[in-house]
Amino acid sequence: MTLTRTEQAIGALAFAGDLSMGQPPDHSPNVARLAARLADSAGADADMQATAARLAMLRWAGCTSNAREFAMLFGDDVGGRAAYIEGRNPFVATEPPNPASLHDTMVPIAAAHCEAVVMICQRLGLPDVLIHAAEDFFENWDGSGLPEGKAGDAIHEAAQYVALAGDIEVYGRNFGTARATLLIENRAGKVYDPSLAQIAIQHMDRWLKAEAPGDACAAALACCALGDDDVSLSDVALLLADYSDLKRPDMTGVSRLAQGLSLKMAEAATQDPDEISAIGFAAALADLGQVAVPNPAFDHGTGTSEAARLAPHWTERILSRAPDLLAVARLASLAYERMDGSGFNRGLTAAAQPFEARIVQVARLATVERMAHGLRAEWPVAHLRALLTAEAKAGRLDLRAVRLALEAMGARNLPRAEEEPVLSLTAREQDVLAGLIAGQSNKEIARGLELSPKTVGTHVEKIFRKLGVSSRAAAAMKALDAGLVAP
């Protein structure tokens, strides 16, 4: 199935949202299919069924907008929200406020979530009906919901389908059909339209027992009927970058700033437009995986907890939902590796890190340091020269990449460049090398990487020249011995 850019963005946002809510990766796709079935059983037309499916995929896309507030409320934004929607006590690490004060606290949190989803829909060019429905995510049939206290038919039809479908999925998965049925019955007339709840109860057992599709996300997107697509890859990348920055308000804007710096560095290092854009996108998306990490894990700085060290893993997993960003996904996941193997999450050494990744590493570190001085501040050049140079001399950062960063900031008296490592392959060359080691022909490698055989041949020549070999067997032996292919 070939996905449009809009579908890729929605798939990535659904996965990221599920991680933010402490749910399994296929939660939102399963809710989308349930919402479409519920809408169909209730007599809704095909357009409304598609709207409900789309809304379900984007339901948790506003999670990063209130992560800080949920962390303050529950002590753990990810675990607390998981407990909240699963009907468990979320106040394990903190003292619960009284009911009146909790309601007042939740009103702006819910409003921020809905507003964030509305803005995401607008940036993706989605229909107005979806935008209106997104405003009613947390409203209840009896008027006790948030943020406006809408009641009855004043709540958008699609939002009603999604709210009920979401509870069916969560309760059915965690408690089984029998208890899920009781919970839905108890909430009928309060949270849901009682007639809609009755339809759900009638069909729920069959829906939950239905065989899951091989690719739940693809099956859900097929229900969305998105049609034409005019969203660019840059639109998708920047949307995901901005979405991730919202999780930690003190870092808002860091991803765009990192992209700008990395692009200047890349343009000075290569003439290949694809490599340049990949480096920029990777720098912008390097922190996307933090959406899966509880905010308190970052309190003592990125990388100081096991949870924070897993963020690059989640970055790559989220971006895998957007096939057009697969090459970027690997680069972005290497943003916190270091040349001496002291980074995370793989602990790779220099030989397994393409130079593009080294640019991203320097750009991200420099940008975070600038953010400490304020987003609107100038680059603290003297501070960064001392910091980055010390990191390079300690063997953690690439000195050439450090020079490129300082030059892009307008620094003078750049640190002296040392001899470049003999074995330094680009990300694309590493992809081709992996094919060579696997015994694939140029045509087979070309098909797998969606390149022309001629382009693959050019990469093979460059690899042989860099490795100082003239055969595939010798290239494989030398590459494996040097650890040139990342695990």
KAVEN-V237037 format. One record per backbone hydrogen bond with DSSP energy under -1.0 kcal/mol. NH is the residue of the N-H (numbers start at 1). CO is the residue of the C=O. E is the energy in kcal/mol with one decimal. If there is no record, write none. Layout:
# KAVEN-V237037
NH,CO,E ; NH,CO,E
This chain:
# KAVEN-V237037
8,4,-2.3 ; 9,5,-2.4 ; 10,6,-2.5 ; 11,7,-2.7 ; 12,8,-2.3 ; 13,9,-2.5 ; 14,10,-2.5 ; 15,11,-2.0 ; 16,12,-2.6 ; 17,13,-2.8 ; 18,14,-2.3 ; 19,15,-2.1 ; 20,16,-2.3 ; 21,17,-1.6 ; 22,19,-1.4 ; 23,18,-3.1 ; 27,24,-2.1 ; 30,26,-2.2 ; 31,27,-2.4 ; 32,28,-2.6 ; 33,29,-1.9 ; 34,30,-2.1 ; 35,31,-2.9 ; 36,32,-2.0 ; 37,33,-2.0 ; 38,34,-2.9 ; 39,35,-2.6 ; 40,36,-2.2 ; 41,37,-2.7 ; 42,38,-1.7 ; 43,40,-1.6 ; 44,39,-2.8 ; 49,45,-2.1 ; 50,46,-2.3 ; 51,47,-2.3 ; 52,48,-2.4 ; 53,49,-1.9 ; 54,50,-2.5 ; 55,51,-2.6 ; 56,52,-2.1 ; 57,53,-1.8 ; 58,54,-1.4 ; 61,58,-1.6 ; 63,60,-1.8 ; 65,62,-1.3 ; 66,63,-1.3 ; 70,66,-2.4 ; 71,67,-2.5 ; 72,68,-2.0 ; 73,69,-2.0 ; 74,70,-3.3 ; 75,71,-1.8 ; 80,76,-2.5 ; 81,77,-1.3 ; 82,78,-2.0 ; 83,79,-2.2 ; 84,80,-2.1 ; 85,81,-2.4 ; 86,82,-1.3 ; 88,83,-3.0 ; 92,90,-1.5 ; 102,98,-2.5 ; 103,99,-2.3 ; 104,100,-2.0 ; 105,101,-2.0 ; 106,102,-2.3 ; 107,103,-1.5 ; 110,106,-2.9 ; 111,107,-2.3 ; 112,108,-2.4 ; 113,109,-1.8 ; 114,110,-2.5 ; 115,111,-2.6 ; 116,112,-2.2 ; 117,113,-2.0 ; 118,114,-2.4 ; 119,115,-2.2 ; 120,116,-2.0 ; 121,117,-2.6 ; 122,118,-2.2 ; 123,119,-2.3 ; 124,120,-1.7 ; 125,122,-1.1 ; 126,121,-2.6 ; 131,127,-1.2 ; 132,128,-2.5 ; 133,129,-1.9 ; 134,130,-2.1 ; 136,133,-1.9 ; 139,136,-1.3 ; 141,191,-1.1 ; 142,190,-2.5 ; 143,140,-2.0 ; 146,138,-2.4 ; 152,141,-2.2 ; 154,151,-1.9 ; 155,152,-1.8 ; 160,156,-1.7 ; 161,157,-1.8 ; 162,158,-2.2 ; 163,159,-2.4 ; 164,160,-1.9 ; 165,161,-2.6 ; 166,162,-2.7 ; 167,163,-1.6 ; 168,164,-2.2 ; 169,165,-2.2 ; 170,166,-2.4 ; 171,167,-2.8 ; 172,168,-2.3 ; 173,169,-2.1 ; 174,170,-2.2 ; 175,171,-3.0 ; 176,172,-1.1 ; 180,176,-2.1 ; 181,177,-2.5 ; 182,178,-1.6 ; 183,179,-2.5 ; 184,180,-2.4 ; 185,181,-2.4 ; 186,182,-2.4 ; 187,183,-1.3 ; 189,192,-2.6 ; 190,187,-1.7 ; 191,187,-2.7 ; 192,187,-1.4 ; 197,193,-2.4 ; 198,194,-1.9 ; 199,195,-1.5 ; 200,196,-2.1 ; 201,197,-2.6 ; 202,198,-1.9 ; 203,199,-1.5 ; 204,200,-2.3 ; 207,203,-2.4 ; 208,204,-2.8 ; 209,205,-1.5 ; 219,215,-2.3 ; 220,216,-2.3 ; 221,217,-2.6 ; 222,218,-1.7 ; 236,232,-2.0 ; 237,233,-2.6 ; 238,234,-2.6 ; 239,235,-2.1 ; 240,236,-2.3 ; 241,237,-2.2 ; 242,238,-2.8 ; 243,239,-2.4 ; 244,240,-2.1 ; 245,241,-2.0 ; 246,242,-1.3 ; 247,244,-1.3 ; 248,245,-1.1 ; 251,248,-3.5 ; 252,249,-1.4 ; 254,251,-2.4 ; 257,253,-1.9 ; 258,254,-2.4 ; 259,255,-2.1 ; 260,256,-2.3 ; 261,257,-2.0 ; 262,258,-2.6 ; 263,259,-2.3 ; 264,260,-1.5 ; 265,261,-2.0 ; 266,262,-2.8 ; 267,263,-2.5 ; 268,264,-1.1 ; 270,266,-2.3 ; 276,272,-2.2 ; 277,273,-2.4 ; 278,274,-2.2 ; 279,275,-2.2 ; 280,276,-2.1 ; 281,277,-2.7 ; 282,278,-2.6 ; 283,279,-2.2 ; 284,280,-1.8 ; 285,281,-2.0 ; 288,285,-2.0 ; 290,287,-1.7 ; 291,288,-1.6 ; 292,289,-1.7 ; 293,290,-1.7 ; 297,294,-1.9 ; 298,295,-2.2 ; 299,296,-1.4 ; 301,298,-2.1 ; 304,301,-1.7 ; 309,305,-1.8 ; 310,307,-1.0 ; 311,308,-1.4 ; 314,310,-1.7 ; 315,311,-2.2 ; 316,312,-1.9 ; 317,313,-2.0 ; 318,314,-2.9 ; 319,315,-2.3 ; 320,316,-1.1 ; 321,318,-1.7 ; 322,319,-1.9 ; 325,322,-2.9 ; 326,323,-1.5 ; 329,325,-2.4 ; 330,326,-1.4 ; 331,327,-1.3 ; 332,328,-3.1 ; 333,329,-1.9 ; 334,331,-1.3 ; 335,332,-1.4 ; 337,334,-1.6 ; 339,396,-2.4 ; 341,338,-2.1 ; 344,336,-1.8 ; 350,339,-2.0 ; 352,349,-1.4 ; 353,350,-2.1 ; 358,354,-1.3 ; 359,355,-1.8 ; 360,356,-1.9 ; 361,357,-2.4 ; 362,358,-1.9 ; 363,359,-2.7 ; 364,360,-2.6 ; 365,361,-2.1 ; 366,362,-2.7 ; 367,363,-2.1 ; 368,364,-2.4 ; 369,365,-2.0 ; 370,366,-2.0 ; 371,367,-2.5 ; 372,368,-1.3 ; 373,370,-1.9 ; 374,371,-1.6 ; 377,374,-1.5 ; 381,379,-2.3 ; 384,380,-2.8 ; 385,381,-3.0 ; 386,382,-1.9 ; 387,383,-2.6 ; 388,384,-2.9 ; 389,385,-1.7 ; 390,386,-1.8 ; 391,387,-2.1 ; 392,388,-2.2 ; 393,389,-2.6 ; 394,390,-1.7 ; 395,392,-1.5 ; 396,391,-2.5 ; 397,391,-1.0 ; 402,398,-2.1 ; 403,399,-2.5 ; 404,400,-2.1 ; 405,401,-2.2 ; 406,402,-2.6 ; 407,403,-2.5 ; 408,404,-2.1 ; 409,405,-1.4 ; 410,407,-1.3 ; 411,406,-2.9 ; 424,422,-1.1 ; 430,426,-2.1 ; 431,427,-1.8 ; 432,428,-2.3 ; 433,429,-2.7 ; 434,430,-2.2 ; 435,431,-1.4 ; 436,432,-2.2 ; 437,433,-2.7 ; 438,434,-1.5 ; 439,436,-1.5 ; 440,435,-2.6 ; 445,441,-2.6 ; 446,442,-2.6 ; 447,443,-2.3 ; 448,444,-2.1 ; 449,445,-2.1 ; 451,446,-2.4 ; 456,452,-2.2 ; 457,453,-2.5 ; 458,454,-1.9 ; 459,455,-2.1 ; 460,456,-2.6 ; 461,457,-2.1 ; 462,458,-2.0 ; 463,459,-2.5 ; 464,460,-2.7 ; 465,461,-2.2 ; 466,462,-2.5 ; 467,463,-2.5 ; 468,464,-1.3 ; 469,464,-2.1 ; 475,471,-2.1 ; 476,472,-2.7 ; 477,473,-2.3 ; 478,474,-2.6 ; 479,475,-2.6 ; 480,476,-2.5 ; 481,477,-2.0 ; 482,478,-1.9 ; 484,479,-2.5
